[in-house]
């Protein structure tokens, strides 16, 4: 039997998912990273609007989550996704995410701070849609 990674996806509110997988793919501030058994230890910052994928998960074959802010930690065949906020794909309300994206793209910003906040809301909505399997 091949080695598996022990994976957990957590936010300050709760543990979203824990289980085993063959590979974890996540977008960090330095680019996309793929983790398989035997990977060297890593501590990285998750990119805003990252989609985390656990491939080869026993229950469903693949687990996807939208993660906003936080860290990925890899050590001793264990991967921890510690997100500021996160949602599993099956918990995402697709219509609500689409409406949030439309609203953030259609409203105009009065200043640079509002423009930054709009951009963050749009990226958050896009990542939720990508995690849910939607093309954006």
N, CA, C and O atoms as a DFTB+ gen file, in Angstrom:
544 C
 N C O
     1  1       0.843      -1.184       0.000
     2  2       0.000       0.000       0.000
     3  2       0.886       1.244       0.000
     4  3       1.865       1.320       0.743
     5  1       0.538       2.199      -0.825
     6  2       1.349       3.414      -0.924
     7  2       1.088       4.324       0.271
     8  3       0.034       4.270       0.904
     9  1       2.076       5.155       0.556
    10  2       1.974       6.109       1.656
    11  2       0.956       7.187       1.335
    12  3       0.796       7.585       0.181
    13  1       0.278       7.649       2.355
    14  2      -0.685       8.737       2.224
    15  2      -0.239       9.902       3.099
    16  3       0.531       9.736       4.044
    17  1      -0.736      11.065       2.764
    18  2      -0.540      12.249       3.596
    19  2      -1.704      12.353       4.575
    20  3      -2.843      12.040       4.228
    21  1      -1.423      12.784       5.770
    22  2      -2.464      13.138       6.726
    23  2      -2.728      14.628       6.521
    24  3      -1.816      15.446       6.646
    25  1      -3.971      14.980       6.208
    26  2      -4.298      16.357       5.821
    27  2      -5.410      16.897       6.715
    28  3      -6.366      16.193       7.042
    29  1      -5.262      18.157       7.101
    30  2      -6.339      18.836       7.819
    31  2      -6.498      20.239       7.245
    32  3      -5.521      20.915       6.922
    33  1      -7.756      20.657       7.127
    34  2      -8.088      22.013       6.693
    35  2      -8.885      22.625       7.835
    36  3      -9.977      22.162       8.165
    37  1      -8.321      23.683       8.440
    38  2      -8.964      24.285       9.606
    39  2      -9.040      25.802       9.465
    40  3      -8.225      26.428       8.788
    41  1     -10.038      26.365      10.121
    42  2     -10.165      27.816      10.254
    43  2     -10.291      28.096      11.749
    44  3     -10.427      27.155      12.531
    45  1     -10.251      29.350      12.165
    46  2     -10.389      29.632      13.598
    47  2     -11.702      29.103      14.188
    48  3     -11.768      28.794      15.377
    49  1     -12.737      29.001      13.364
    50  2     -14.041      28.560      13.853
    51  2     -14.149      27.054      14.023
    52  3     -14.807      26.578      14.948
    53  1     -13.487      26.278      13.108
    54  2     -13.698      24.826      13.152
    55  2     -12.732      24.090      12.242
    56  3     -12.038      24.684      11.416
    57  1     -12.710      22.784      12.422
    58  2     -11.996      21.918      11.488
    59  2     -12.961      21.617      10.349
    60  3     -14.033      21.056      10.575
    61  1     -12.587      21.987       9.122
    62  2     -13.472      21.769       7.987
    63  2     -13.380      20.345       7.463
    64  3     -14.389      19.733       7.113
    65  1     -12.155      19.823       7.413
    66  2     -11.964      18.475       6.880
    67  2     -10.652      17.922       7.402
    68  3      -9.672      18.650       7.555
    69  1     -10.647      16.628       7.673
    70  2      -9.416      15.931       8.040
    71  2      -9.502      14.528       7.461
    72  3     -10.547      13.880       7.523
    73  1      -8.405      14.072       6.904
    74  2      -8.375      12.743       6.322
    75  2      -7.041      12.497       5.654
    76  3      -6.057      13.189       5.916
    77  1      -7.024      11.500       4.785
    78  2      -5.799      11.154       4.074
    79  2      -5.959      11.441       2.594
    80  3      -7.062      11.395       2.050
    81  1      -4.833      11.741       1.950
    82  2      -4.826      11.985       0.518
    83  2      -3.479      11.657      -0.077
    84  3      -2.484      11.522       0.636
    85  1      -3.455      11.528      -1.401
    86  2      -2.214      11.231      -2.118
    87  2      -1.398      12.486      -2.393
    88  3      -0.170      12.436      -2.451
    89  1      -2.092      13.621      -2.564
    90  2      -1.412      14.858      -2.942
    91  2      -2.270      16.044      -2.526
    92  3      -3.499      15.980      -2.559
    93  1      -1.604      17.130      -2.133
    94  2      -2.286      18.387      -1.828
    95  2      -1.729      19.438      -2.774
    96  3      -0.515      19.564      -2.931
    97  1      -2.628      20.196      -3.408
    98  2      -2.236      21.283      -4.301
    99  2      -2.837      22.568      -3.729
   100  3      -4.031      22.631      -3.438
   101  1      -1.991      23.591      -3.573
   102  2      -2.457      24.869      -3.026
   103  2      -1.667      26.004      -3.654
   104  3      -0.515      25.835      -4.055
   105  1      -2.307      27.162      -3.730
   106  2      -1.634      28.350      -4.243
   107  2      -1.104      29.149      -3.059
   108  3      -1.852      29.537      -2.163
   109  1       0.212      29.386      -3.079
   110  2       0.844      30.177      -2.023
   111  2       1.243      31.535      -2.591
   112  3       1.099      31.788      -3.787
   113  1       1.741      32.391      -1.726
   114  2       2.218      33.702      -2.164
   115  2       3.369      33.567      -3.156
   116  3       3.612      34.478      -3.948
   117  1       4.085      32.433      -3.120
   118  2       5.212      32.198      -4.031
   119  2       4.832      31.397      -5.270
   120  3       5.690      31.124      -6.108
   121  1       3.566      31.017      -5.402
   122  2       3.121      30.230      -6.547
   123  2       2.451      28.945      -6.096
   124  3       2.317      28.684      -4.901
   125  1       2.033      28.150      -7.065
   126  2       1.338      26.906      -6.749
   127  2       2.322      25.855      -6.255
   128  3       3.443      25.752      -6.754
   129  1       1.886      25.073      -5.262
   130  2       2.737      24.044      -4.691
   131  2       1.967      22.726      -4.673
   132  3       0.775      22.699      -4.370
   133  1       2.647      21.653      -4.993
   134  2       2.085      20.312      -4.921
   135  2       2.858      19.519      -3.883
   136  3       4.087      19.468      -3.925
   137  1       2.150      18.906      -2.961
   138  2       2.770      18.166      -1.864
   139  2       2.404      16.695      -2.005
   140  3       1.226      16.351      -2.103
   141  1       3.412      15.828      -2.015
   142  2       3.214      14.382      -2.020
   143  2       3.992      13.793      -0.851
   144  3       4.840      14.475      -0.275
   145  1       3.721      12.533      -0.486
   146  2       4.491      11.915       0.591
   147  2       5.995      12.031       0.317
   148  3       6.440      11.876      -0.821
   149  1       6.765      12.304       1.365
   150  2       8.205      12.467       1.234
   151  2       8.642      13.893       0.978
   152  3       9.840      14.159       0.873
   153  1       7.692      14.824       0.872
   154  2       8.023      16.230       0.613
   155  2       8.811      16.807       1.784
   156  3       8.585      16.446       2.939
   157  1       9.728      17.697       1.473
   158  2      10.503      18.373       2.519
   159  2       9.575      19.268       3.344
   160  3       8.534      19.692       2.844
   161  1       9.930      19.559       4.585
   162  2       9.107      20.461       5.398
   163  2       8.982      21.840       4.747
   164  3       9.943      22.368       4.186
   165  1       7.786      22.405       4.833
   166  2       7.492      23.710       4.240
   167  2       6.558      24.468       5.175
   168  3       5.675      23.879       5.798
   169  1       6.759      25.756       5.266
   170  2       5.794      26.650       5.889
   171  2       5.606      27.787       4.904
   172  3       6.548      28.524       4.615
   173  1       4.392      27.935       4.385
   174  2       4.142      28.954       3.379
   175  2       2.882      29.743       3.676
   176  3       2.017      29.305       4.434
   177  1       2.797      30.909       3.067
   178  2       1.619      31.766       3.181
   179  2       0.682      31.453       2.025
   180  3       1.093      31.477       0.865
   181  1      -0.579      31.159       2.338
   182  2      -1.558      30.920       1.283
   183  2      -1.843      32.225       0.549
   184  3      -1.922      33.288       1.165
   185  1      -1.994      32.139      -0.755
   186  2      -2.381      33.305      -1.546
   187  2      -3.829      33.655      -1.219
   188  3      -4.627      32.776      -0.894
   189  1      -4.167      34.940      -1.303
   190  2      -5.562      35.338      -1.127
   191  2      -6.389      34.661      -2.211
   192  3      -6.009      34.657      -3.382
   193  1      -7.502      34.098      -1.820
   194  2      -8.369      33.444      -2.791
   195  2      -7.833      32.118      -3.286
   196  3      -8.136      31.710      -4.407
   197  1      -7.042      31.438      -2.474
   198  2      -6.471      30.153      -2.878
   199  2      -7.546      29.073      -2.909
   200  3      -8.473      29.078      -2.099
   201  1      -7.407      28.153      -3.854
   202  2      -8.212      26.942      -3.868
   203  2      -7.275      25.810      -3.480
   204  3      -6.255      25.583      -4.131
   205  1      -7.631      25.104      -2.417
   206  2      -6.838      23.978      -1.932
   207  2      -7.510      22.700      -2.413
   208  3      -8.719      22.525      -2.260
   209  1      -6.709      21.805      -2.998
   210  2      -7.241      20.524      -3.484
   211  2      -6.483      19.386      -2.816
   212  3      -5.253      19.384      -2.776
   213  1      -7.236      18.413      -2.288
   214  2      -6.651      17.190      -1.748
   215  2      -7.038      16.084      -2.720
   216  3      -8.210      15.721      -2.821
   217  1      -6.050      15.550      -3.434
   218  2      -6.293      14.506      -4.425
   219  2      -6.119      13.137      -3.777
   220  3      -5.285      12.965      -2.888
   221  1      -6.904      12.173      -4.223
   222  2      -6.795      10.819      -3.697
   223  2      -7.372      10.668      -2.308
   224  3      -6.984       9.764      -1.568
   225  1      -8.301      11.547      -1.943
   226  2      -8.967      11.417      -0.646
   227  2      -9.865      10.185      -0.699
   228  3     -10.574       9.976      -1.683
   229  1      -9.838       9.389       0.328
   230  2     -10.552       8.109       0.313
   231  2     -12.055       8.250       0.114
   232  3     -12.653       7.467      -0.624
   233  1     -12.669       9.224       0.751
   234  2     -14.125       9.323       0.727
   235  2     -14.672       9.716      -0.649
   236  3     -15.619       9.100      -1.139
   237  1     -14.089      10.723      -1.261
   238  2     -14.672      11.298      -2.473
   239  2     -13.732      11.337      -3.665
   240  3     -14.159      11.672      -4.770
   241  1     -12.488      11.009      -3.474
   242  2     -11.512      11.115      -4.556
   243  2     -10.828      12.463      -4.588
   244  3      -9.632      12.541      -4.868
   245  1     -11.573      13.540      -4.302
   246  2     -10.978      14.878      -4.260
   247  2     -11.773      15.760      -3.305
   248  3     -13.004      15.746      -3.301
   249  1     -11.054      16.517      -2.503
   250  2     -11.656      17.509      -1.613
   251  2     -11.151      18.868      -2.073
   252  3      -9.953      19.046      -2.290
   253  1     -12.072      19.839      -2.225
   254  2     -11.683      21.197      -2.615
   255  2     -12.219      22.181      -1.579
   256  3     -13.304      22.010      -1.024
   257  1     -11.418      23.213      -1.344
   258  2     -11.841      24.268      -0.414
   259  2     -11.325      25.606      -0.909
   260  3     -10.227      25.700      -1.456
   261  1     -12.132      26.640      -0.710
   262  2     -11.689      28.015      -0.949
   263  2     -11.108      28.506       0.366
   264  3     -11.772      28.459       1.402
   265  1      -9.871      28.975       0.325
   266  2      -9.195      29.454       1.534
   267  2      -8.785      30.907       1.331
   268  3      -8.274      31.278       0.274
   269  1      -9.009      31.708       2.336
   270  2      -8.710      33.135       2.252
   271  2      -7.760      33.500       3.382
   272  3      -8.157      33.573       4.545
   273  1      -6.504      33.726       3.025
   274  2      -5.492      34.043       4.018
   275  2      -5.109      32.825       4.829
   276  3      -5.870      31.860       4.909
   277  1      -3.945      32.865       5.425
   278  2      -3.520      31.773       6.280
   279  2      -2.229      31.139       5.809
   280  3      -1.455      31.740       5.064
   281  1      -2.010      29.908       6.260
   282  2      -0.732      29.240       6.040
   283  2      -0.924      27.787       5.645
   284  3      -1.972      27.189       5.892
   285  1       0.111      27.230       5.025
   286  2       0.204      25.799       4.781
   287  2       1.476      25.328       5.475
   288  3       2.538      25.934       5.335
   289  1       1.349      24.247       6.219
   290  2       2.481      23.673       6.937
   291  2       2.622      22.217       6.516
   292  3       1.645      21.467       6.510
   293  1       3.846      21.819       6.162
   294  2       4.124      20.451       5.739
   295  2       5.279      19.924       6.574
   296  3       6.345      20.537       6.623
   297  1       5.068      18.784       7.231
   298  2       6.135      18.132       7.997
   299  2       5.710      16.705       8.319
   300  3       4.565      16.467       8.705
   301  1       6.621      15.764       8.160
   302  2       6.391      14.370       8.564
   303  2       5.103      13.781       7.989
   304  3       4.293      13.228       8.734
   305  1       4.907      13.891       6.686
   306  2       3.736      13.335       5.989
   307  2       2.415      13.947       6.469
   308  3       1.353      13.351       6.289
   309  1       2.481      15.125       7.076
   310  2       1.289      15.812       7.565
   311  2       1.207      17.188       6.908
   312  3       2.183      17.938       6.895
   313  1       0.031      17.512       6.363
   314  2      -0.206      18.813       5.741
   315  2      -1.335      19.497       6.507
   316  3      -2.428      18.947       6.646
   317  1      -1.059      20.691       6.997
   318  2      -2.068      21.474       7.705
   319  2      -2.323      22.753       6.932
   320  3      -1.402      23.522       6.657
   321  1      -3.573      22.971       6.589
   322  2      -4.015      24.218       5.971
   323  2      -4.689      25.008       7.087
   324  3      -5.741      24.611       7.591
   325  1      -4.084      26.117       7.468
   326  2      -4.585      26.951       8.561
   327  2      -5.072      28.256       7.943
   328  3      -4.297      29.197       7.777
   329  1      -6.349      28.310       7.606
   330  2      -6.898      29.442       6.862
   331  2      -7.611      30.424       7.781
   332  3      -8.230      30.034       8.771
   333  1      -7.514      31.714       7.434
   334  2      -8.272      32.728       8.178
   335  2      -9.764      32.456       8.032
   336  3     -10.505      32.480       9.015
   337  1     -10.198      32.198       6.803
   338  2     -11.557      31.726       6.529
   339  2     -11.453      30.690       5.423
   340  3     -10.566      30.761       4.573
   341  1     -12.363      29.731       5.441
   342  2     -12.344      28.684       4.415
   343  2     -13.728      28.063       4.298
   344  3     -14.512      28.059       5.247
   345  1     -14.009      27.536       3.102
   346  2     -15.265      26.835       2.843
   347  2     -14.975      25.627       1.975
   348  3     -14.236      25.721       0.995
   349  1     -15.557      24.493       2.333
   350  2     -15.471      23.324       1.470
   351  2     -16.381      23.533       0.267
   352  3     -17.380      24.247       0.353
   353  1     -16.034      22.910      -0.847
   354  2     -16.789      23.111      -2.088
   355  2     -18.271      22.816      -1.913
   356  3     -19.113      23.534      -2.453
   357  1     -18.601      21.765      -1.162
   358  2     -20.017      21.399      -1.020
   359  2     -20.799      22.377      -0.139
   360  3     -22.029      22.338      -0.126
   361  1     -20.114      23.244       0.592
   362  2     -20.786      24.229       1.443
   363  2     -20.978      25.581       0.759
   364  3     -21.599      26.478       1.327
   365  1     -20.453      25.732      -0.446
   366  2     -20.495      27.025      -1.141
   367  2     -21.831      27.211      -1.847
   368  3     -22.269      26.343      -2.602
   369  1     -22.469      28.339      -1.600
   370  2     -23.699      28.723      -2.285
   371  2     -23.282      29.399      -3.596
   372  3     -22.867      30.557      -3.598
   373  1     -23.395      28.674      -4.696
   374  2     -22.898      29.151      -5.990
   375  2     -23.612      30.427      -6.430
   376  3     -22.965      31.366      -6.894
   377  1     -24.918      30.472      -6.292
   378  2     -25.660      31.666      -6.728
   379  2     -25.265      32.888      -5.907
   380  3     -25.156      33.991      -6.443
   381  1     -25.053      32.695      -4.617
   382  2     -24.617      33.806      -3.762
   383  2     -23.225      34.283      -4.163
   384  3     -22.963      35.486      -4.190
   385  1     -22.337      33.351      -4.472
   386  2     -20.979      33.721      -4.895
   387  2     -21.016      34.459      -6.234
   388  3     -20.281      35.428      -6.425
   389  1     -21.866      34.011      -7.161
   390  2     -21.998      34.699      -8.452
   391  2     -22.532      36.113      -8.258
   392  3     -22.063      37.052      -8.902
   393  1     -23.517      36.265      -7.369
   394  2     -24.077      37.594      -7.097
   395  2     -23.021      38.504      -6.469
   396  3     -22.942      39.685      -6.807
   397  1     -22.218      37.970      -5.568
   398  2     -21.153      38.766      -4.937
   399  2     -20.125      39.204      -5.971
   400  3     -19.630      40.329      -5.917
   401  1     -19.804      38.322      -6.911
   402  2     -18.848      38.673      -7.961
   403  2     -19.421      39.768      -8.856
   404  3     -18.733      40.743      -9.159
   405  1     -20.676      39.614      -9.281
   406  2     -21.312      40.641     -10.124
   407  2     -21.325      41.993      -9.414
   408  3     -21.008      43.021     -10.013
   409  1     -21.689      41.984      -8.149
   410  2     -21.768      43.232      -7.385
   411  2     -20.393      43.889      -7.249
   412  3     -20.265      45.102      -7.417
   413  1     -19.377      43.101      -6.950
   414  2     -18.039      43.687      -6.770
   415  2     -17.465      44.198      -8.086
   416  3     -16.680      45.146      -8.093
   417  1     -17.849      43.579      -9.194
   418  2     -17.340      44.019     -10.498
   419  2     -18.114      45.208     -11.057
   420  3     -17.581      45.963     -11.870
   421  1     -19.360      45.386     -10.632
   422  2     -20.174      46.448     -11.225
   423  2     -20.154      47.752     -10.431
   424  3     -20.471      48.805     -10.982
   425  1     -19.794      47.706      -9.167
   426  2     -19.801      48.943      -8.382
   427  2     -18.503      49.715      -8.594
   428  3     -17.452      49.136      -8.868
   429  1     -18.603      51.029      -8.462
   430  2     -17.419      51.870      -8.663
   431  2     -16.865      52.305      -7.310
   432  3     -17.612      52.552      -6.363
   433  1     -15.560      52.390      -7.243
   434  2     -14.880      52.759      -6.002
   435  2     -14.626      54.257      -5.963
   436  3     -14.274      54.865      -6.974
   437  1     -14.808      54.848      -4.785
   438  2     -14.591      56.288      -4.617
   439  2     -13.125      56.619      -4.372
   440  3     -12.685      57.738      -4.635
   441  1     -12.369      55.644      -3.867
   442  2     -10.952      55.894      -3.580
   443  2     -10.169      54.578      -3.680
   444  3     -10.744      53.519      -3.934
   445  1      -8.873      54.662      -3.480
   446  2      -8.023      53.479      -3.658
   447  2      -8.305      52.399      -2.615
   448  3      -8.175      51.213      -2.916
   449  1      -8.683      52.780      -1.411
   450  2      -9.012      51.795      -0.369
   451  2     -10.260      51.006      -0.763
   452  3     -10.294      49.783      -0.626
   453  1     -11.278      51.705      -1.251
   454  2     -12.493      51.026      -1.712
   455  2     -12.187      50.123      -2.902
   456  3     -12.732      49.024      -3.007
   457  1     -11.323      50.579      -3.790
   458  2     -10.946      49.767      -4.950
   459  2     -10.246      48.483      -4.504
   460  3     -10.499      47.415      -5.061
   461  1      -9.374      48.580      -3.511
   462  2      -8.683      47.396      -2.989
   463  2      -9.681      46.422      -2.363
   464  3      -9.599      45.214      -2.585
   465  1     -10.620      46.950      -1.584
   466  2     -11.632      46.109      -0.945
   467  2     -12.513      45.420      -1.984
   468  3     -12.856      44.248      -1.832
   469  1     -12.882      46.155      -3.052
   470  2     -13.674      45.563      -4.134
   471  2     -12.906      44.440      -4.811
   472  3     -13.466      43.384      -5.105
   473  1     -11.639      44.666      -5.055
   474  2     -10.798      43.654      -5.684
   475  2     -10.711      42.401      -4.813
   476  3     -10.773      41.284      -5.327
   477  1     -10.570      42.580      -3.507
   478  2     -10.518      41.443      -2.583
   479  2     -11.840      40.682      -2.569
   480  3     -11.843      39.451      -2.559
   481  1     -12.970      41.404      -2.568
   482  2     -14.281      40.744      -2.597
   483  2     -14.461      39.956      -3.888
   484  3     -14.991      38.845      -3.875
   485  1     -14.019      40.533      -5.001
   486  2     -14.131      39.834      -6.287
   487  2     -13.273      38.573      -6.290
   488  3     -13.724      37.523      -6.749
   489  1     -12.048      38.661      -5.788
   490  2     -11.166      37.493      -5.757
   491  2     -11.710      36.416      -4.829
   492  3     -11.604      35.226      -5.128
   493  1     -12.282      36.818      -3.721
   494  2     -12.889      35.854      -2.794
   495  2     -14.057      35.128      -3.478
   496  3     -14.189      33.910      -3.357
   497  1     -14.892      35.871      -4.188
   498  2     -16.016      35.253      -4.897
   499  2     -15.513      34.313      -5.991
   500  3     -16.054      33.220      -6.165
   501  1     -14.485      34.728      -6.727
   502  2     -13.918      33.864      -7.777
   503  2     -13.369      32.563      -7.190
   504  3     -13.592      31.486      -7.744
   505  1     -12.658      32.663      -6.077
   506  2     -12.079      31.450      -5.487
   507  2     -13.175      30.522      -4.978
   508  3     -13.040      29.303      -5.083
   509  1     -14.247      31.067      -4.434
   510  2     -15.370      30.237      -3.997
   511  2     -15.978      29.518      -5.199
   512  3     -16.310      28.335      -5.117
   513  1     -16.124      30.234      -6.314
   514  2     -16.687      29.612      -7.516
   515  2     -15.749      28.546      -8.083
   516  3     -16.205      27.476      -8.487
   517  1     -14.437      28.828      -8.119
   518  2     -13.475      27.823      -8.601
   519  2     -13.497      26.575      -7.719
   520  3     -13.466      25.455      -8.228
   521  1     -13.550      26.764      -6.406
   522  2     -13.587      25.621      -5.489
   523  2     -14.845      24.787      -5.706
   524  3     -14.827      23.567      -5.540
   525  1     -15.942      25.456      -6.081
   526  2     -17.204      24.757      -6.333
   527  2     -17.253      24.128      -7.724
   528  3     -18.247      23.496      -8.082
   529  1     -16.188      24.297      -8.509
   530  2     -16.124      23.677      -9.832
   531  2     -16.648      24.534     -10.960
   532  3     -16.830      24.042     -12.074
   533  1     -16.895      25.806     -10.697
   534  2     -17.395      26.725     -11.726
   535  2     -16.230      27.340     -12.497
   536  3     -15.148      27.537     -11.944
   537  1     -16.454      27.641     -13.766
   538  2     -15.451      28.337     -14.578
   539  2     -15.614      29.841     -14.389
   540  3     -16.699      30.383     -14.600
   541  1     -14.541      30.510     -13.994
   542  2     -14.564      31.980     -13.862
   543  2     -13.294      32.555     -14.421
   544  3     -13.110      33.772     -14.409
